[in-house]
Amino acid sequence: MRIAFLVNEFPSLSETFILNQVCGLIDLGHSVDIYAMRPGRAALNHPDVQKYRLLERCHYALPKKGRLLRGFHGLGLLLDVIRDNPSLLLRYLGALRQYGAVPLLNLLSVLRGLRGQGHYDIIHGQFGPLGLLGASLRHMLALDAKLVTSFRGYDISMYLRKHGNAVYRSLFDNGDLFLPNCECFKKRLIELGCDEKKILVHSSGIDCNRFRFAMRTLPSDGCIRIVTVGRLTDKKGLEYAMSAVARLAQKHANIRYDIVGDGPLHSHLQRLIEQLQAGGYIRLLGAKNQAEIIEILDGAQLFISTSVTSRQGDEDGPANTLKEAMAMGLPVVSTWHGGIPELVEDGAAGFLVPERDVEAIVEKLGYLVSNPQIWPAFGRAGRERVESQYNIHKLNGELVAVYQQLLRSDKSVPAALHPSQGEHRTAIGT
């Protein structure tokens, strides 16, 4: 099969789930081209970017910087379209009426790239707005490729608050398959009017072989290292985790808390560390590549991921950073938020607490700090959960099967792909 992935940024340290899918599909013998709206952070490339020579498969919609440069770029694209096929402008107006205001520069850039690449079997928008982009492209170019759209978090939460609950209505009517990454988001798609027969839950997976399991025990120096990995954004709820650790440190002087990641809240969180007078045991480590993250997790005993619904309405699905920590045997403290309870069973691999509840974080994290004898059992439960439900190799194989059945069927989603009533797992994920 020939598959076109539509993504926001590539390569992206915070979206390794897309990288995992691309590499898995290539390993299974399929051709994947990547159409990215903007370049990622090349200096911190994942090793698979080089191994699979993925930048050679990548087409970028816009220059990385400079409003003026983007303006000239867009003008050149528009002139190219008018010269090559003026009727595409009329088709764009039709797509605009049907699918809404897809950014014109993105649309023209990807359109030019697609026109030069020949036939695709599948166009896969990796977030809801990219599904709208794919639908517009298919409309303008009269493509017969099947259109698949994944929903992963902001696109089914914050994006709706900004654009309204009807923003995906035409996409639901004309798209072929919708892949939310958790049951929570599947229910939301149904509430928004998507035909349930077009929906399959397909989780983001990880390569468990890369995340070596080790039973966690109290280190010889007595220092308990706690880690968070994630973007420094509002929805990660880091201020609540930091406040909880600061309170816990008053009783347990042997704890250390490292936060891995970068983002717009870096300065705010650094000031919070100073306000809490916690500089001796809370650190912001910045962005790290996968090998560095694995090394940090390997030296840690506990993991925190206190996601919340952001002030803008943004939400998380079951985060891959949680899966990676659980695969390596770290007991976790997380929140009753979004799709996280589908990954973390409360009381088995860790504990779940209400959003923004510092007192509850202190209680559960304190229990783990005070009871290292339970760490191995929690760690084993987490590893087993990730291996059984979030194995990237199995999930990629199932994704290929879904693509192939979709291509063989006259219907959007073949009936054979839907689980029998009462099954927890769908045919392609949890």
C-alpha positions in Angstrom: 0.0 0.0 0.0 1.0 3.6 -0.5 0.0 5.7 2.5 0.2 9.5 3.0 0.4 10.7 6.6 -0.7 14.3 7.3 1.0 15.5 10.5 1.4 18.8 12.3 5.2 18.6 12.9 7.9 16.2 12.0 10.0 14.9 13.7 8.4 15.8 17.0 9.7 14.6 20.4 6.2 14.8 21.9 4.6 12.8 19.0 6.7 9.6 18.9 3.5 7.6 18.4 3.4 8.9 14.8 7.0 7.9 14.3 6.3 4.5 15.7 3.5 4.0 13.2 5.5 5.2 10.2 8.4 2.9 11.0 6.1 -0.1 11.7 4.3 0.4 8.4 7.6 0.5 6.5 8.8 -2.6 8.3 5.7 -4.4 7.1 6.5 -3.5 3.5 4.4 -0.5 2.9 5.3 2.9 1.4 4.7 5.9 3.7 5.1 9.6 2.7 4.9 12.3 5.4 3.3 15.7 4.8 4.1 17.9 7.7 2.8 21.4 8.3 6.2 22.4 9.8 9.6 21.0 10.6 10.4 19.6 14.0 13.5 19.9 16.1 16.1 18.3 13.9 18.8 18.6 16.6 17.0 16.2 18.8 16.0 13.6 16.2 14.9 10.2 17.3 17.4 7.6 16.0 14.7 6.0 13.8 14.6 9.2 11.7 18.1 8.5 10.5 17.7 4.7 10.4 14.7 4.9 8.1 15.8 8.0 6.3 12.5 9.6 7.1 13.4 13.1 6.2 13.7 12.0 2.6 10.0 10.9 2.8 8.9 14.2 4.3 7.3 17.1 2.5 7.0 20.3 4.5 4.0 22.7 3.9 5.6 25.9 5.2 9.0 27.4 5.9 9.9 27.1 9.6 10.2 30.8 10.4 9.3 34.2 9.0 5.9 35.6 8.2 7.2 37.4 5.2 8.8 34.2 3.9 5.6 32.3 4.4 3.7 35.0 2.6 6.0 34.8 -0.5 5.8 31.0 -0.3 2.0 31.1 -0.3 1.9 33.6 -3.2 4.1 31.3 -5.3 1.9 28.3 -4.6 -1.2 30.2 -5.5 0.3 31.4 -8.8 1.4 27.8 -9.5 -2.1 26.5 -9.0 -3.7 29.2 -11.2 -1.2 28.5 -13.9 -1.5 24.7 -13.8 -5.1 24.2 -13.1 -7.4 27.2 -12.5 -10.4 25.0 -11.7 -8.7 23.9 -8.5 -9.6 27.4 -7.1 -13.3 26.7 -7.7 -12.8 23.3 -6.0 -11.2 25.0 -3.1 -14.2 27.2 -2.6 -16.4 24.0 -2.7 -14.1 22.4 -0.1 -14.3 25.6 2.0 -18.0 25.5 2.1 -18.0 21.8 3.0 -15.2 21.4 5.4 -14.6 24.9 6.8 -11.6 27.2 6.8 -8.6 24.8 6.3 -5.5 27.0 6.3 -5.0 27.9 2.6 -1.2 27.8 2.7 -1.1 24.3 4.2 -3.7 23.2 1.7 -1.9 24.5 -1.3 1.5 23.2 -0.2 0.3 19.7 0.5 -1.8 19.7 -2.7 1.2 20.5 -4.8 3.1 17.7 -3.1 0.4 15.2 -3.5 -0.1 16.0 -7.2 3.5 15.0 -7.8 3.5 11.7 -6.0 1.0 9.7 -7.9 -1.7 7.5 -6.4 -2.2 6.9 -2.7 -4.3 4.1 -1.2 -4.7 5.7 2.2 -4.6 9.3 3.3 -4.3 9.4 7.1 -4.8 12.6 9.0 -3.1 12.2 12.4 -5.4 14.6 14.2 -8.9 15.9 13.6 -7.9 19.1 11.8 -5.6 17.1 9.6 -8.6 14.9 8.7 -10.3 18.1 7.5 -7.2 18.9 5.5 -7.3 15.5 4.0 -11.0 15.7 3.1 -10.4 19.0 1.4 -7.5 17.6 -0.6 -9.5 14.6 -1.6 -12.4 16.9 -2.7 -10.1 19.2 -4.8 -8.1 16.5 -6.5 -11.0 14.0 -6.8 -8.8 11.3 -5.2 -10.1 7.8 -4.6 -7.9 7.2 -1.6 -9.6 6.1 1.6 -9.6 8.9 4.3 -8.6 7.8 7.8 -8.6 10.3 10.7 -7.1 9.8 14.2 -8.2 11.7 17.3 -5.8 12.0 20.1 -6.6 14.8 22.5 -6.6 18.5 21.7 -8.5 17.8 18.5 -11.5 16.3 20.4 -11.4 18.8 23.3 -9.7 22.3 23.0 -10.3 22.4 19.2 -14.0 22.0 19.7 -14.2 24.8 22.2 -12.6 27.1 19.7 -14.4 26.0 16.5 -17.7 24.6 17.8 -19.1 21.1 18.1 -20.2 21.0 14.4 -16.7 21.5 13.0 -16.3 17.9 12.0 -19.8 17.3 10.7 -18.9 17.1 7.0 -15.8 15.1 7.8 -17.9 12.5 9.7 -20.2 12.3 6.6 -17.4 11.9 4.1 -14.5 10.3 5.9 -14.1 6.5 5.8 -12.7 5.6 9.2 -12.1 7.4 12.5 -9.5 6.1 15.0 -9.8 7.7 18.5 -6.9 6.5 20.8 -9.2 5.6 23.7 -12.8 4.7 24.5 -13.3 8.1 26.2 -12.7 9.9 22.9 -14.8 7.3 21.0 -17.8 8.2 23.2 -17.2 11.9 22.5 -17.1 11.3 18.7 -20.5 9.5 18.9 -21.9 12.4 21.0 -20.7 14.8 18.2 -22.7 12.9 15.6 -20.1 10.5 14.1 -21.6 7.2 13.0 -20.4 4.5 15.5 -20.0 2.1 12.6 -17.1 4.3 11.3 -15.2 4.3 14.6 -12.6 2.0 15.9 -10.4 2.6 18.9 -6.8 2.4 18.0 -4.3 3.0 20.8 -0.9 4.5 20.4 1.7 1.9 21.2 5.4 1.6 22.2 8.2 -0.8 21.5 8.5 -2.6 24.8 11.8 -4.1 23.7 13.3 -0.6 23.9 12.1 0.0 27.5 13.9 -2.6 29.6 11.9 -3.7 32.7 13.5 -3.7 36.1 11.9 -4.2 39.5 12.2 -1.1 41.5 13.7 -1.3 45.0 15.0 1.3 47.5 18.4 2.5 46.3 21.5 1.9 48.5 21.8 5.7 49.0 18.2 5.9 50.2 17.3 8.6 47.6 13.9 8.1 45.9 13.9 9.6 42.5 10.6 10.7 41.0 10.2 11.6 37.3 7.7 13.3 35.0 8.2 13.3 31.2 6.0 15.7 29.1 5.6 19.0 27.5 5.6 22.0 29.9 2.0 22.9 29.2 -1.1 23.7 31.2 -2.8 20.3 30.6 0.1 18.4 32.2 -0.8 19.8 35.6 2.9 20.1 36.7 2.3 22.8 39.3 0.1 20.4 41.3 2.7 17.7 41.1 5.5 20.1 42.1 3.4 21.5 45.0 2.7 18.0 46.2 6.4 17.0 46.1 7.3 20.2 48.0 4.9 19.3 50.8 6.1 15.7 50.8 9.7 16.7 51.0 9.0 18.3 54.4 8.6 14.8 55.8 10.7 12.8 53.4 14.0 14.6 52.8 15.3 11.7 50.6 13.1 12.5 47.6 14.2 14.1 44.3 11.9 15.2 41.5 13.1 15.6 37.9 10.8 17.0 35.1 11.9 16.1 31.6 10.5 18.3 28.8 10.2 21.8 27.5 7.4 24.1 26.6 5.7 27.5 27.2 5.5 27.1 31.0 9.2 26.7 31.6 9.8 30.1 33.1 6.6 29.9 35.2 7.5 26.6 36.6 11.1 27.7 37.3 9.6 30.6 39.3 7.4 28.2 41.2 10.4 26.1 42.2 11.9 29.2 43.6 8.7 30.2 45.4 8.5 26.7 46.9 12.2 26.9 47.9 12.5 23.5 46.2 15.6 24.1 44.1 17.5 21.5 46.0 15.2 18.6 45.0 13.1 19.7 42.0 14.7 20.2 38.7 13.6 21.1 35.2 15.9 19.1 32.9 14.6 20.4 29.5 13.9 18.3 26.4 15.7 15.0 26.0 15.9 12.4 23.2 14.6 8.9 23.7 17.9 7.4 24.8 18.4 10.1 27.4 14.8 9.6 28.7 15.3 5.9 29.0 18.5 6.5 31.0 16.6 8.9 33.4 13.7 6.4 33.8 16.2 3.6 34.5 17.5 5.5 37.4 14.2 6.5 38.9 11.8 4.7 41.3 8.5 6.5 40.8 6.7 8.3 38.0 4.1 11.1 38.1 1.7 12.3 35.4 -0.9 14.6 36.8 -2.8 15.6 33.6 -5.7 18.0 33.9 -8.2 19.7 31.6 -6.5 22.9 30.7 -8.0 26.3 30.9 -8.4 26.2 27.1 -10.2 22.8 27.3 -7.3 20.7 26.2 -7.2 17.0 27.3 -4.9 14.0 27.3 -5.5 10.5 26.1 -3.4 7.6 27.5 0.0 9.3 27.2 2.9 7.3 25.7 5.2 8.7 28.5 3.1 6.8 31.0 3.3 3.6 29.0 7.1 3.9 28.8 7.4 4.4 32.5 5.1 1.5 33.2 6.9 -0.7 30.7 10.1 -0.1 32.7 8.5 -1.1 36.0 7.9 2.3 37.6 4.8 2.6 39.9 2.9 5.7 38.8 0.6 8.3 40.2 -1.7 9.9 37.6 -5.2 11.4 37.4 -8.8 10.5 36.6 -8.5 12.4 33.4 -9.4 11.7 29.7 -8.2 8.3 28.6 -5.7 7.7 31.4 -7.9 5.4 33.5 -8.0 3.0 30.5 -4.2 2.6 30.8 -3.7 2.9 34.6 -5.8 0.6 36.8 -6.1 2.3 40.1 -4.4 0.3 42.8 -2.7 -2.1 40.4 0.1 -0.4 38.5 -0.2 2.8 40.5 -2.8 5.2 41.8 -5.2 7.7 40.2 -6.2 10.9 41.9 -8.7 13.7 41.0 -7.5 16.5 38.8 -5.8 19.4 40.6 -6.0 17.7 44.0 -2.6 18.3 45.7 -3.8 16.7 48.9 -4.6 13.5 47.1 -1.3 13.5 45.2 0.6 13.9 48.5 -1.4 11.0 50.0 -0.8 8.5 47.2 2.7 9.5 46.4 3.5 9.5 50.1 2.2 6.0 50.4 4.5 4.8 47.6 7.5 6.6 49.1 6.8 5.0 52.5 6.1 1.5 51.1 8.9 0.5 48.7 8.0 -3.2 49.3 5.0 -2.8 47.0 7.0 -1.3 44.1 7.8 -4.7 42.4 4.1 -5.8 42.3 3.0 -2.5 40.9 5.8 -2.5 38.4 5.0 -6.0 37.1 1.3 -5.1 36.7 2.3 -2.0 34.7 4.6 -3.9 32.4 2.0 -6.6 31.8 -0.6 -4.0 31.0 1.5 -2.3 28.4 2.8 -5.5 26.9 -0.7 -6.9 26.4 -2.5 -3.8 25.3 0.0 -1.3 23.9 2.5 -3.4 21.9 3.4 -1.3 18.9 4.2 -4.2 16.7 0.8 -5.8 17.3 -1.0 -2.5 16.9 0.8 -1.7 13.6 -0.1 -5.1 12.2 -3.7 -4.5 13.2 -3.6 -1.1 11.5 -2.4 -2.6 8.3 -5.2 -5.2 8.5 -7.7 -2.4 8.9 -6.4 -0.4 6.0 -6.5 -3.5 3.8 -10.1 -4.4 4.8 -11.1 -0.8 4.2 -9.7 -0.9 0.7 -11.5 -4.2 0.0 -14.9 -3.0 1.3 -17.5 -0.8 -0.4 -18.5 0.4 3.0 -16.5 2.8 5.1 -15.8 0.3 7.8 -16.2 -3.4 7.1 -18.5 -5.1 9.6 -15.8 -7.7 10.3 -13.7 -5.0 12.0 -16.3 -4.4 14.8 -16.1 -6.5 18.0 -18.9 -8.6 19.2 -21.1 -7.0 21.9 -19.4 -6.9 25.3 -15.8 -7.2 24.1 -13.5 -4.7 25.7 -11.0 -4.5 22.8 -11.8 -3.5 19.3 -10.3 -5.3 16.4 -7.4 -2.8 16.4 -6.7 -1.7 19.9 -8.1 -0.9 23.3 
